Amino acid sequence: MNVALFIAKRYLFTKNKNNAINVISRIAGLGVIVGSAALFIVLSVFAGLRDFSLEFSSVVDPDLKITAKKGKSFLATEDQLKQLSAIEGVVSFTKVIEERVVLNVENKNELVNLKGVDINYPKSTIDSIMSHGIGWFHTQTKL
């Protein structure tokens, strides 16, 4: 028999009920069980939240995204856009340009992603919240 197992068994299952080592061992064992259960529950909740939040982002993410191989952007000609719209199965597409900028509001600097979109963007997204937000932005900029 293993020496460590023999000593652990001897102190865990002693006949003397007033033994301090026995009480401390049970408290420590209970702490390990409660801690492990709490960790398991928290990790399960976070895994569920990740799947739940990905459901919402997949609605507005494009099925196909064309990006520049070199640099940040590229130019698309009118002929290329017509060819893209002529492809069977393409319902709509939109042009988007995105850049990280520093926004200064009330003497606080914040790095944000500024996204410029064309008029087809609300039609290309399914999420109604995104469509309403874009419409408000166009109304405000036309003033």
LUMBA-319747 format. One record per atom (N, C-alpha, C, CB): x, y, z; residue in three letters. Coordinates in pm, whole numbers, plus 50000, padded with zeros to 5 digits. Atoms other than C-alpha are relative to their C-alpha. Glycine has a CB too. Example, Ala and Ser with C-alpha at 12.3 -4.5 7.8 and 13.67 -1.06 7.14 Angstrom:
<rs>
500894988150000ALA 512304955050780ALA 500905012050000ALA 499015000350125ALA 499184988149994SER 513674989450714SER 499235010950073SER 500415004649858SER 
</rs>
This chain:
<rs>
500854988250000MET 500005000050000MET 500895012450000MET 499045000050122MET 499284987450009ASN 501195035349920ASN 500025006850138ASN 499365009349893ASN 499844993949869VAL 502535053650226VAL 499125012350015VAL 501465003750024VAL 500824987949993ALA 500765086650144ALA 498524996650013ALA 500235008749876ALA 501395004349991LEU 497445068750094LEU 499694994350139LEU 499704989549892LEU 500185005749867PHE 497885050050422PHE 499865011050106PHE 501194990850035PHE 500064989049903ILE 498535082450615ILE 498725008049983ILE 501235009349985ILE 501234992450025ALA 495625100550450ALA 498794992250051ALA 499855003049850ALA 501115008449955LYS 493285071650523LYS 499954999450153LYS 500124985849942LYS 499925000649854ARG 494455070150884ARG 499465012750063ARG 501444997650045ARG 500454987549941TYR 493785107050949TYR 498565003549962TYR 500915011249958TYR 501384997150039LEU 490495108950757LEU 498994991550077LEU 499824997749851LEU 500955009149938PHE 488875079050923PHE 500474995650139PHE 499804987849912PHE 499605003549863THR 490095080751281THR 498764997350083THR 500855011350064THR 501125003449912LYS 487915066951557LYS 499695011350097LYS 500324987250078LYS 500204988949908ASN 488365097951773ASN 499275011349928ASN 501355005050058ASN 500804989850068LYS 485615122851674LYS 500425014250035LYS 498554998050033LYS 499584986649958ASN 487225152451854ASN 501355003849943ASN 500045000850151ASN 498684997550056ASN 490375151251651ASN 499955012449909ASN 500504987649921ASN 499974987550076ALA 491235185851506ALA 500364997549854ALA 500985009850062ALA 499595003150137ILE 492875170751199ILE 498814994749920ILE 501154989649999ILE 501185005550065ASN 489665152151117ASN 499045011249960ASN 499304989950092ASN 500904988850028VAL 487595184251138VAL 500565008849888VAL 499775008550127VAL 499364991650102ILE 490075204450931ILE 499974993049864ILE 501465003350039ILE 500025007650126SER 490225176950666SER 498615000449937SER 500424985550024SER 501364999650055ARG 486455176450630ARG 499635013949949ARG 499004995650105ARG 500264986350046ILE 486245214350604ILE 500735002649868ILE 500455010450107ILE 499234998150123ALA 488995214350339ALA 499384992249884ALA 501464995650022ALA 500655008150105GLY 487285186350145GLY 498725006549952GLY 499714986050050GLY 501234993150037LEU 483985204850155LEU 500305012649918LEU 499205003750126LEU 499614988150077GLY 485745236450033GLY 500414996749858GLY 501155007150070GLY 499605004350135VAL 487265217949739VAL 498774996249918VAL 500984988250007VAL 501215004150072ILE 483885203049645ILE 499165012149960ILE 499154990450086ILE 500804988050030VAL 482035236549668VAL 500715008649896VAL 499755008350129VAL 499244992050099GLY 484815254749478GLY 499964994049861GLY 501435001450044GLY 500055006750130SER 484865229049200SER 498615001149937SER 500394985250014SER 501374998850052ALA 481065229849167ALA 499735014249952ALA 498984996050108ALA 500214986150040ALA 481035267949155ALA 500745003049870ALA 500475009650111ALA 499234997850123LEU 483765268348889LEU 499334993349881LEU 501424994650017LEU 500705007150107PHE 481895242548682PHE 498755007649957PHE 499624985850046PHE 501224992450032ILE 478665262948702ILE 500335012849927ILE 499205003150127ILE 499644987450063VAL 480355295848613VAL 500504997749857VAL 501085007250082VAL 499505002850136LEU 482185280748314LEU 498874995549908LEU 501084989250005LEU 501155004250082SER 478955264648191SER 499155012049960SER 499154989950076SER 500784988050031VAL 477135297948212VAL 500715008449895VAL 499765008450128VAL 499284992150099PHE 479875316048021PHE 500014993349862PHE 501435002350047PHE 500065007050129ALA 479875289247750ALA 498635002249936ALA 500274984950018ALA 501344997350053GLY 476115293847713GLY 499845014349954GLY 498954996950105GLY 500074985950040LEU 476465331747701LEU 500755002549870LEU 500565008950110LEU 499244998250124ARG 479085329147428ARG 499154995549881ARG 501334992050004ARG 500855004850109ASP 476755308247210ASP 498825009249978ASP 499514985750029ASP 501154991050008PHE 473855331547289PHE 500395013149931PHE 499445002850140PHE 499594987350060SER 475805362847194SER 500424998249855SER 501145006250080SER 499615002550139LEU 477155347046873LEU 498804998949908LEU 500844987449991LEU 501215000650082GLU 473575341646754GLU 499655013949947GLU 498824994450081GLU 500344986550042PHE 473065379346740PHE 501035005749904PHE 499885009050121PHE 498994994450089SER 476375387746575SER 500004993049864SER 501384998950062SER 500025006950129SER 475925361446303SER 498915005449909SER 499804985050022SER 501064994350082VAL 472775379446186VAL 500535011749917VAL 498845004550088VAL 499524988250071VAL 474645411146090VAL 501344997749931VAL 500115011650095VAL 498755002950069ASP 477895395045982ASP 499694995349858ASP 500834989450076ASP 500275004150138PRO 478125390345606PRO 500324985249977PRO 500805008649903PRO 499695013750038ASP 478065356045448ASP 501344999249928ASP 498894994349911ASP 498754999250074LEU 480975366445227LEU 500555014050013LEU 499804996149851LEU 499364987049981LYS 483435394445290LYS 501235000749911LYS 500385002450150LYS 498864998250090ILE 485875407145028ILE 500875011050058ILE 499535003549855ILE 499074990349942THR 488945424745168THR 501235001349910THR 500414995850143THR 498804997450079ALA 492125439045024ALA 501114990450042ALA 500455014650016ALA 498875008749969LYS 495115415844999LYS 501155008150057LYS 500454992349874LYS 498974990949950LYS 497505444945052LYS 499335013450031LYS 501165001749897LYS 500554987049963GLY 496705477445227GLY 498664998650071GLY 499845008649877GLY 501254999849926LYS 493445487845388LYS 498784999749910LYS 499945012150086LYS 501174999350087SER 491175492645087SER 500394997249856SER 499325013950011SER 499785001950144PHE 490765486944714PHE 498865006849926PHE 500094984949963PHE 501024993650082LEU 488815502844432LEU 499264989449918LEU 500645010749906LEU 500835008950081ALA 485935484644267ALA 499355008349891ALA 498934992750088ALA 500584992650112THR 484835495943922THR 498514996949989THR 500724996549868THR 501445002250022GLU 481205498643811GLU 499764986749931GLU 499405011449917GLU 500145013050067ASP 481695468443583ASP 500124988650100ASP 501064998549889ASP 499845010549899GLN 482905447543876GLN 498774999350091GLN 501265002550085GLN 501204999949916LEU 479915458444086LEU 498804994049926LEU 499685014450045LEU 501075006050080LYS 477535449143802LYS 500174985049990LYS 499965006249860LYS 499735014350005GLN 479225415143769GLN 499654993450134GLN 501474997449964GLN 500305005449867LEU 478865410044144LEU 498494998850021LEU 500615008850108LEU 501455000549982SER 475155418344141SER 499354989949905SER 499395013949978SER 500555009550096ALA 474635395143840ALA 500204985450043ALA 500645002149865ALA 499755013749954ILE 475885364644031ILE 498724994350061ILE 501184999450103ILE 501215006349948GLU 473045340344105GLU 500154997250149GLU 499704986849923GLU 499975002149855GLY 472245339344476GLY 500405012350079GLY 500934988950032GLY 499634987649931VAL 473575374044557VAL 498755008750008VAL 501175007449927VAL 501214992049980VAL 470615392644706VAL 500365014750006VAL 499284995850128VAL 499554986149991SER 472435424544800SER 501445000250048SER 499095008150095SER 498654997949951PHE 475865438044875PHE 500165014750032PHE 501064995249898PHE 499764986349959THR 477265469345027THR 501495002550010THR 499315003050135THR 498604996049988LYS 480515488345032LYS 500205006350137LYS 500425009949885LYS 499714995149865VAL 482035495145374VAL 501475003150008VAL 499584989750108VAL 498614996749970ILE 485205512945473ILE 500075002650150ILE 500505012549917ILE 499894999349855GLU 486415510745831GLU 501415004450038GLU 499664986450064GLU 498724994949954GLU 489185528746015GLU 499945002350151GLU 500375013249927GLU 499934997149856ARG 490305531546376ARG 500385014650016ARG 501044990750073ARG 499784985849979VAL 490135567446494VAL 499985003050149VAL 498935008549925VAL 500034995249862VAL 490625586946815VAL 498855009850011VAL 501355006550042VAL 501164991649978LEU 487395602546940LEU 500225007550130LEU 498674991750003LEU 499814991749881ASN 487665631547185ASN 498665005450041ASN 501025011549973ASN 501294995749949VAL 484485636447390VAL 500195004150145VAL 498924988949986VAL 499904994849864GLU 484425657847704GLU 501394997850059GLU 498954993550089GLU 498585001249961ASN 488245658047725ASN 500444985850031ASN 500265008650120ASN 499615014049987LYS 488395620047711LYS 500254994449861LYS 498904991750075LYS 499665006350128ASN 490135602047426ASN 499604985450002ASN 501515001549971ASN 500445013950011GLU 488685569247308GLU 500304995149859GLU 498484998750032GLU 499785006250130LEU 489795546247026LEU 498724993049957LEU 501204990050004LEU 501235006050051VAL 486795536546813VAL 500224995749856VAL 498815009950010VAL 500025003950141ASN 486135519446481ASN 498945008449931ASN 499724984549983ASN 500914991850078LEU 484585544546243LEU 499714992649870LEU 500595014249972LEU 500395007850116LYS 482625527345969LYS 499195008849907LYS 499194987450043LYS 500754993050104GLY 481505544045648GLY 499304989949912GLY 500935009149917GLY 500805009650076VAL 478705526245464VAL 499265007249888VAL 499004992550092VAL 500794994150107ASP 476765531845144ASP 498514998350029ASP 500364993649864ASP 501454999849981ILE 472995534745101ILE 499404985950006ILE 499335007849889ILE 500505013750000ASN 472585496745056ASN 500214992850133ASN 500664992149890ASN 499665006949876TYR 473845488845406TYR 498784995550081TYR 500865008950085TYR 501175004849924PRO 470435488245583PRO 499294988349932PRO 499025011350020PRO 500645010950074LYS 469065465645308LYS 500814987150011LYS 499815003949852LYS 499135011849996SER 472045442345338SER 500024993550137SER 501415003849962SER 500025005949866THR 471635437045711THR 498574996250036THR 500575009950105THR 501325004849961ILE 468745417845860ILE 499565006250131ILE 500014984750012ILE 500324995049866ASP 468925432546208ASP 499305013549991ASP 501285001250084ASP 500774987750009SER 466225459346242SER 500605011250082SER 498574997650044SER 499384989649918ILE 468125477646514ILE 501085007149920ILE 500604994050129ILE 498964994150081MET 471025483046276MET 499385008949892MET 500894989149937MET 500654992250105SER 468665495646004SER 499475013250055SER 498874992149937SER 500514987749942HIS 467015520846235HIS 501135009550037HIS 499154996950122HIS 498884991549964GLY 470355533446357GLY 500605006849878GLY 501074991950071GLY 499454994250123ILE 471615538946000ILE 499055010949948ILE 500224989149893ILE 500964990050047GLY 468405557345904GLY 500095012850081GLY 498594994450007GLY 499864988149916TRP 468805580746199TRP 501265007549962TRP 500034996250148TRP 498744993650035PHE 472415587346098PHE 499875007649868PHE 501134989749991PHE 500184993150128HIS 471445595845739HIS 499145012550018HIS 499384990549896HIS 500864988549976THR 468695619145862THR 500785011250063THR 498814996350087THR 499234989849929GLN 471085637346092GLN 501065006449909GLN 500654994050124GLN 498944994550083THR 473805641445829THR 499455008449885THR 500874988849946THR 500554992350111LYS 471455655645564LYS 499605014050043LYS 498804992849940LYS 500414986949953LEU 470545685445783LEU 501005010449973LEU 499724999850143LEU 
</rs>
